[in-house]
Amino acid sequence: MEQLKAFWLNSSQTWIDICGISEDDLEGLSGTIGIPPIMLRSKLVDESYPRIDYLERQSVIFLLAGSAQMHHGGTHHLVISRTGLLIVCSGTNILTISKQRSDIFDDVLRGAREQFPPGQPLVVSILYSLLDHIIQRYKHVIGEVERELLRLENIPKGETPRDFLETTFQLKKEVNRLVSTLLHLKEVFTVITNRRVPLEGFDKSHGELFDILADETVYLHETALNSKDDLNSLIELHINTTSYEMNKVMRVIAVITCLAVIPTLIGGMFGMNIMGVNWPIMLWQVLTMTLAAMAGVAYIFYKLGWFKG
């Protein structure tokens, strides 16, 4: 904490990256950077969403970095995990805090050096590279979602696994959370590009670069919405197909039941045999009447189309 305080109070441009922080460290970190512990805890410990908070001399940006991987235990489905990243911009300094272990420092620093020439404001260049890194991760997530959706759509009819609905509903839940996260991330970009976040050295040229990232975020959000709609259509198609197959089975059962009722009804009218009845009738006549009635009922079902498909 003493080392952190020395870096934070240094007047030169500094980026400090803290990863793997525990809840026990929040009190000391709060006293060093001047952010209330309850705000740090709400962002890093509790469930939160991408947003920007303003303090007297600092801007606090909370983001969620996404990643996707296949879960093979029990059911085969896609799992989208989110890692919270807290960004504190204060003057010429920028501080990033994450609860999980992270290896983004070298990647983001390399991206900042490639994108911005020497002499550019560190806060702007690092923040841009961080946002670009997060967008690239969500591009990968969207790609995994589309591949999984394509796999589910290409399952041949009749070969649908038993856990199909469970898999699709699990994917739908993940996509719904992804849509919500990208929506809040889009709002964060809107605030930054409108220069409502005080950033040291942020000018018009930087705003144009952030506008490009904002457009990519809008595209990702729209793509996630399209994936959500496609997934809903796939679920509805599977349910309708299952219902149609069930209706065909029920029709067959209904036809068999109706045809079986006719001999039972006629047999109940005449009893076990036809000897001793009050009108003259032969066995072949009873059989002919029964078959004629069954043929008539079968013809009605045929005209209704119950024997087709």
Secondary structure, DSSP 8 states (H G I E B T S, - for coil): -HHHHHHHT-SS-EEEEEES--GGGHHHHHHHHT--HHHHHHHHTS---SEEEE-SS-EEEEEEEEEEEEE-SSS-EEEEEEEEEEEEEETTEEEEEESS---HHHHHHHHHHHHS-TTS-HHHHHHHHHHHHHHHHHHHHHHHHHHHHHHHHTS-TT---TTHHHHHHHHHHHHHHHHHHHHHHHHHHHHHHTT-S--TT--HHHHHHHHHHHHHHHHHHHHHHHHHHHHHHHHHHHHHHHHHHHHHHHHHHHHHHHHHHHHHHHHHHHTT--TT-SS---HHHHHHHHHHHHHHHHHHHHHHTTT--
